[in-house]
């Protein structure tokens, strides 16, 4: 696994009270943009090339990173108008070369085992393999069910849950996955592909207990300032 798409085009509406002058991906965590921590982890996992899916305040991201980070080339897949999470990935896939591509959210850090995820993806023949994080007492995330072979059987809407698996926002996708599903233009990865296609296409999930944090709300943004000070990421 050598190339990755980073979804960095969101508006960051829920974080505006603490970060209102830049995109979420550039939100400062202890003096460094959040996205640098994510890239450090991915480089440590063997990623050598990045495609940033950008939209909102894209120029700020491009001005900060330029053509590479730590010697790894970066390309920018710009959304001229919002394409949704699925459409944004489909747009960025045109900039990739591999048959299988890693995709990750640009506002969450999941220190998952990408090599293990890739092994499952290859072994299962899945069109998409998700890194799933076990969590207790949550309602901010939807819940994912898998069977004994790791095949995803259902995606559930957000609701109060005592214990379950969440979608950690780290995906391995076959490059032609959306063409096979007949999806194009503006669409939602979570609804139009995952939820609606779970019975039609082989989607798998790997449970991973690695550190996970989504900085999308002020409380977790504040938590990142504390956690990242001691977290060993990619180096």
Phi, psi and omega in degrees: 000109188244342182230150185221143171261130177250122179276104186231032185250007185288160182278339178064038185302317184288347183257003186299333183293338181240340178223095186244003185242010183201163175291157182304323183299336180259004179305134187281123174245107182053041174087001179235144175299139180309318186299333178295322177297317179296316180296322177301316179297315183292321176296319176297339178266003175103004180287134185243351184210140183235145168238120177267121172274110189234156178206279181298123180049043182299325183298325179297319179293316181294322179293326181287314187266329182067218188270352180198165174223125182051037178081359179263125184295147178234134169243157184241120176259100186274133171269112179295326172219154185305130183250000185079169184295322179286315180296325178295319177293315180302319177297318181288331179299335178294343180264359183260168184236331186284157175290327178241132185233140173275136177233134179217150177291141181272006179235017175220149178241117178236109181277065183271165179271095185291326178297318178294322178297318179295321179299317177296318181301315181289319183293323186274339185071026182289154171279332178212138177232125185255143169275124184248136183247126176287137183215153178240148174050069181224156173217359182280341184238153171285168183245144181243137176248141175229158176265187185294342179264001181088002177283135179285130182252339181196149169243130182248146179294165178297133176194159178300126184226136178284324182199141179177183179255134176249156172288115183278002176075023175236116188235146164250123184236140168289140189299332182260018188301318184284330175295318178297327181274355179072029182252138177202172180069220181270122177201163181264128175298315187291318184267304187290330179256295185301301186292315185283337186251002187300331179274346186258332185235149179287106176245129182239162179223142177244123178286129182220127184263016178297162181305137179222134174207130175252120186273017189291347177236153184305323181297318180281333172297318177293323178297323180299324180300327180277309185297316187290345180293335182238355183286131176271116186233108167069351185235000000 
